[in-house]
Amino acid sequence: MRLIGLAGVVLALGFSAGLPVAAIAENKPVNIGPGVMSVQIETGTGPVEISRIQDNQNRLSGDWARTSRPCPNFCVQPMIPAEGVTPIGEQEVIAMLQDPAAVVVDSRVAKWYYDGTIPGAEHIPFTEVADRLDELGCEIDFDGWICDGAKSVALFCNGPWCGQSPTAIRAMISVGYPADKIYYYRGGMQAWRMLGLTVIEPKDG
């Protein structure tokens, strides 16, 4: 006896009843988490609501649907880019966006940042972050950086194949930023978009 999946049964019932498939496959609510449809965060240009795309048939397209970028340079990145750094996912990124004592940093070059970023993320390109630690709670001294007041900071770039945020993280640590204050969102923009989470295009680009 041949078994068919639930989707096949639903489609078969739909066709036998003369109903359009779209009527059977209606959209269901897409929450961020159980009972959480959206969250509101404060940004430099005002409050922004983060939610997920409600179209159950939504698909990634264009660059974000690519699976096989050549390595080098686009090699799969380790989950922990440096000792002491904590890897995190989307729920933790959202929590940090809501925490005024934390900073989420888009460490990509300007071209990618202005094509779309996570609401509330600060833009510090990976090539500049080691020189801009004052924006993350450190103080400049004759001998370098004093990071006693370092903030909790999460860095991300384009996705698991992107080396920009791992490079930024290692540069930060090399000049004195405490590794235990650094969080790495390895999924980056590819995972954020895959989950249908809100993306904004900064206006000052």
N, C-alpha and C positions, 0 to 999 in steps of 0.2 A: 504494500500500500504506500502511495506517495504522500508525504506530508507537505503541507504548504504553511508558510508563516502567517502570522496574524495580519500583516499588511496585505497579503494575497487574499485572505478571507474578506477583509474590508473592501478591497477593490472589487472582488467578485460580487459581493452583496450590492455594492454601489451600481455596478453595471446591470445586474439582474433587476434592480429596482428602477432602472432608467434614470438614476441620479448622476449628475456630473461629478467627476472625481474631485473637483475643487470643493464641492459641497461636503464630501466625506472627509477630506483632509483639511478641515478648517483650522485656523490658527488657534493655538493655545497660548496662554500667558507665558512670557519668558522672563522669569525673575532673575535677579542677581544671586539670591540665595533664598532659602525657605522664608516666605513671608516678606521678603524685601524686594519690591519692584524697582526702586530707584533710591539714590542718595543725592543729596545736594551738597556741593562743596563750594568754598569761596575761592575765587581766582582774582588775579590783578585787574580783570575787567568786569568783575561782578560774579554773582552766583551762577553756577552751572549744574544742571541735573545730569547725573550719570545713570544710564539705564542700558538695556540691551535692545537690539533691533527686534521688533515683535513679529516679523515675517518668518514663520517656521520654515519656509523654503529658501531663505536667504543663503547665498553662497559667496565665498571669497572669489575675487576675480583679479585679473591683471597680475602685477608683481607679487601680490600677497598670496596668490595661489601657487606660486612656484615652489617646488620641492627640492630641486637639485642644482643649487648654485655651486660653481666650481671651487674646490679647495686645493691649494690656497687660491684666494684669500678668505673665502667664505666657509671656513671649517666649523664643524659643530663645536660649540663652546662647552667647557666643563660646567657642571652645576654650581661649583664653588670656585670662583676665579682666583682666589687667594686665601690663604689660611686665616681663619677667624671671621670671614665674611659669611653672612646668613642668606641663603637663597629663599625667595618668597614668591607667592603667586598673586593672582588678581585681588583676592579678598584682602590680603595684607596691604597691597598697594592702595586700595580704596580706603582702608583704615588710616594709612599714613597721610593720604590726601585730606582727611578730616581732622588730623592732629596738627594743631598750630605749632607744636614743638618739633615736628618732623618736616623733611623736605624730600620731594620726589623730583629727580633730575633726569631730564631727557638729554642724554650725552651725545646725541647724533650731530652731524654737521648740519648747517643751516638748511640746505636743500631738503633734507628729509624732514626736519622739524616743521618747516612751513607747509609741507604737504599734508600734515596732520599729526596731532600729538594727543596725549592723554590730558584731559582738562585738569588744570591746576599744577601741571608739571613746570618746573623752572628749566629754562634752556641754558645749559653750560656745556659747550662742545667738548668732546673728550680731549682735544688738543689744548684746551685752556683750563681745565678743571684744577690742575695742580697749582696754578697761579691765581686762582679765585676762591681759595678756601675761606677767605674772610666772609664770603656769602653763606658759608656753612657753619659758622660759629668759631672759626679759628682767628688768631691774631698774628700779624706779621711781627717778626723780631729780627734783630741783626743776624742771628744765626739760622733764620728760617721761620717756620710756623710753630706757634704755641696753640695746641688744640685741646686744652683742658675743657673748653666749653663747646666742643664739637657736637653738632646736632646729629640725630639719627637721620640717615640719608639713604634713600633707595635710588639706584641707577638702572636705567634701561636703555636699549637701543632698538634695532629692528627685529630681533628675534634670536632663536637659539644658534643661528649661524653668523651672528653679528659680533665682531670683536671690539666695537667702539667702547661699550660700557666696561667690559673686562679690562681693557687697556686703561681707561680712566680710573678704575678702582685700584689697579696696581700702582698707577702714578700717584694717587692720593696717599696710599700707604707708604710709598717710598719717601714722601716728604713729611711724614709725621701724623697723618690722619689715623685715628684708632680703627683698626679693622672691625672691632666689635660694634662699632657705630654704623657700619656699612651693610646695606642690604642689596641683593642683586636680583632684579626681576628678569630672569633669563628669557622668559617667553616674549617679552618686549611687544612691539607693535603688531607683529604677526599673530601672536596668541591673543592679544587684546582685540584685534579686528576679527579673529576667528570666532570669538565669543560674542561678537556683535555689540561690544561695549562702545559707549559714546566717544567719538573722536572729534576734535575741533581743529580748525585751521587758524593759526594765529594771524592777527590782522596787521602786525607791524613788519611783515616780511616783504 
